Amino acid sequence: MTARVLVTLLALLAGANAGPPEKVAAAKTQRPAGDDRRRIIGILDVHVDGVPRGIAAQFQKNLEAQLDSNAYWLAPQRRMKEMLANSTKWTDGCVVGACLREVKVQTGAEVVLLASITGSGTSFGYVVTLVRTDTGAFVAQETDRCDVCTVSEALSSATLAAVKLVTALPEKFPDTQAEQKAAFDLTKKELVSDQAQTKSRHGIIGLTLTLTGVVAAGTGIALYVTQNQPNYALATAAAGAGLALGGVVVLTF
């Protein structure tokens, strides 16, 4: 009798510590804070067509159950809309692009998940997409279609695809802006180097032409003076002067 009373008291204490069901549910959807290192994944949109509307909620529930709660905090679509409700920079319908930066600010979600589950008769299909919130860029996608299956099978496949995408995310996304800047700087450096090399080649060519022209002009003048003013000496001097002038032009530009 005493043991039974003790068990009953322990059960009552456990229930009291757990708190009301609504408080437990609220704590579960509370955004991680402080030293919580879990990755925040936000479900931004679940579109259903040709399947029971409850499938959207069941998909989110199944996904939450299958993801490692120690590594990920999954914000369901309803919770995401609540956190975004007071934002003046985000509007419903923003699922890709720069507008997702506000989603990151308001919810802390590094990635948002978009899902679509459709069906007709015994044919069902799904598309699950992950998008970065810092850049609004596409990350990964899984899609499939079954011509003869049940809603339950389609839901299970969509959930597994979503789990696969989330768990395959890199630990840290590449810094796209830094990569673009590095590529630009490298291109600029190569261009400057090419221009310097071109200028150097032009300098060598211009100097060579100038010196050759001066020598030729001097030779022509010497022949003209010493050889009784032959026509070829005058031509040589003129050609040399032309070369020298061309070399000066090359050096100038």
LINFEN-V676136 format. One line per field, one symbol per residue. ss: DSSP state (H for helix, E for strand, - for the rest). psi: psi as a letter, one per 30 degrees, with the letter a starting at -180 (. if undefined). Layout:
ss = ???
psi = ???
//
This chain:
ss = -HHHHHHHHHHHHHHHHH--HHHHHHHH----------EEEEEEEEEEE----HHHHHHHHHHHHH-----EEEE-HHHHHHHH-------------HHHHHHHHHH---EEEEEEEEEE--EEEEEEEEEE-----EEEEEEEEE----HHHHHHHHHHHHHHHHH--------HHHHHHHHHHHHHHHHHHHHHHHHHHHHHHHHHHHHHHHHHHHHHHHHHHH----HHHHHHHHHHHHHHHHHHHHHH-
psi = eeeeeeeeeeeeeeeeeelleeeeeeeegkkklbgjgkkkjkjekjkkkglkffeeeeeeeeeeefkjfffkjjjleeeeeeffegkgfkkkfjflafffeeeeeefgkfkkkkkkjlljbgkkllkkkkkkfefgkkelkkklkkfjaleeeeeeeeeeeeeeeeffklekkkjeeeeeeeeeeeeeeeeeeeeeeeeeeeeeeeeeeeeeeeeeeeeeeeeeefhhhleeeeeeeeeeeeeeeeeeeeee.
//
